[in-house]
């Protein structure tokens, strides 16, 4: 899995490419932790090129979401979520807690 981080004035855009499974979820978690370590708690996660997410990947999303929302500092927003990943999020019951946008521009503009 590849992860690319782009910092904007109001938020950080994190693009993930490939599968988010037990082997690659720690890498995504580390990248997201580095973004938060720089004091950026407003994060847009672009999942367009992700074709699979496992429970390990879902755990990374929940941990990041909790850290971003802690003390009302920011939020984790998902953009361009593929149908297969959307179904996994729905099955896990995460949809009520997540903000999902159809395009990156709208997601970044939300902040």
Backbone torsions as a table, in degrees:
resi	resn	phi	psi	omega
1	UNK	NA	140.9	176.2
2	UNK	-110.7	143.5	178.0
3	UNK	-129.8	130.0	179.0
4	UNK	-123.4	129.2	-179.0
5	UNK	-112.8	129.4	175.5
6	UNK	-122.6	124.1	-179.8
7	UNK	-95.3	129.5	174.3
8	UNK	-111.9	176.3	-177.4
9	UNK	-62.5	-43.4	-175.0
10	UNK	-102.0	-14.9	-177.3
11	UNK	-159.0	174.6	174.9
12	UNK	-116.4	137.4	177.4
13	UNK	-104.3	122.6	179.6
14	UNK	-114.8	119.2	178.9
15	UNK	-105.9	125.5	177.5
16	UNK	-108.2	139.4	-179.5
17	UNK	-130.0	126.9	177.3
18	UNK	110.3	-155.3	-179.2
19	UNK	-94.0	139.0	172.5
20	UNK	-106.9	96.5	-178.7
21	UNK	-127.6	-168.2	-175.8
22	UNK	-63.6	-24.0	179.3
23	UNK	-82.1	-33.7	-174.5
24	UNK	-104.6	-15.2	-179.1
25	UNK	-59.4	-40.4	177.9
26	UNK	-60.5	-35.3	178.0
27	UNK	-64.5	-44.8	177.5
28	UNK	-62.9	-42.1	178.3
29	UNK	-60.6	-40.8	178.7
30	UNK	-64.9	-42.3	178.9
31	UNK	-62.6	-43.7	179.2
32	UNK	-67.0	-37.5	176.8
33	UNK	-63.7	-38.0	178.4
34	UNK	-65.7	-37.5	177.3
35	UNK	-63.1	-44.6	-179.7
36	UNK	-70.3	-31.0	178.1
37	UNK	-65.0	-26.4	176.5
38	UNK	-81.9	3.2	177.8
39	UNK	88.1	11.2	-179.6
40	UNK	-101.2	108.3	-178.5
41	UNK	-109.0	7.0	174.9
42	UNK	-106.8	104.5	-171.0
43	UNK	-125.0	133.2	171.8
44	UNK	-108.5	123.1	179.7
45	UNK	-106.1	111.7	-179.9
46	UNK	-88.2	114.5	-176.1
47	UNK	-108.0	17.5	-175.9
48	UNK	-54.7	-39.6	-175.2
49	UNK	-97.6	17.7	176.9
50	UNK	-98.9	125.0	-178.2
51	UNK	-105.3	-6.7	-179.5
52	UNK	-157.2	140.8	173.3
53	UNK	-135.5	129.7	-179.2
54	UNK	-98.2	-178.0	178.2
55	UNK	-62.9	-30.5	176.4
56	UNK	-65.0	-40.8	177.1
57	UNK	-67.0	-39.4	177.1
58	UNK	-63.3	-37.2	178.0
59	UNK	-63.7	-39.4	177.1
60	UNK	-62.9	-42.1	178.9
61	UNK	-62.3	-44.9	-178.7
62	UNK	-65.7	-42.9	179.5
63	UNK	-62.4	-45.0	179.0
64	UNK	-64.9	-42.3	179.1
65	UNK	-60.1	-44.7	179.6
66	UNK	-64.0	-41.9	179.8
67	UNK	-67.4	-37.3	179.4
68	UNK	-68.5	-40.6	-176.8
69	UNK	-82.5	-11.5	-179.7
70	UNK	-59.5	132.7	-178.9
71	UNK	58.9	22.2	177.7
72	UNK	58.7	39.4	-177.0
73	UNK	-81.0	-33.7	-174.9
74	UNK	-175.2	-149.8	-177.4
75	UNK	-162.9	159.8	172.3
76	UNK	-110.3	121.8	-179.8
77	UNK	-117.2	137.9	177.9
78	UNK	-100.1	142.4	179.3
79	UNK	-130.0	145.2	175.4
80	UNK	50.9	55.5	-177.9
81	UNK	-80.7	121.8	178.1
82	UNK	-64.6	156.6	-176.5
83	UNK	-57.9	-40.4	-178.5
84	UNK	-65.3	-41.6	178.1
85	UNK	-70.4	-38.7	177.7
86	UNK	-60.1	-40.6	178.6
87	UNK	-64.2	-39.0	178.4
88	UNK	-66.4	-40.5	177.7
89	UNK	-65.0	-38.5	178.9
90	UNK	-67.0	-44.0	-179.1
91	UNK	-64.2	-34.0	179.6
92	UNK	-80.1	-9.8	178.7
93	UNK	81.6	24.2	-176.4
94	UNK	-90.8	-15.8	-173.6
95	UNK	-57.6	-38.3	179.1
96	UNK	-65.0	-20.0	-175.8
97	UNK	-97.3	-10.8	-174.4
98	UNK	-111.2	146.7	170.6
99	UNK	-99.5	126.6	-177.2
100	UNK	-124.6	129.6	179.1
101	UNK	-117.0	151.5	-179.1
102	UNK	-77.5	-21.1	-179.9
103	UNK	-142.4	158.6	-175.9
104	UNK	-68.3	-37.6	-178.1
105	UNK	-60.0	-44.8	178.6
106	UNK	-65.8	-39.5	-179.2
107	UNK	-65.3	-46.7	178.6
108	UNK	-65.9	-38.5	179.4
109	UNK	-67.2	-20.5	179.1
110	UNK	-61.9	-31.0	179.9
111	UNK	-84.1	NA	NA
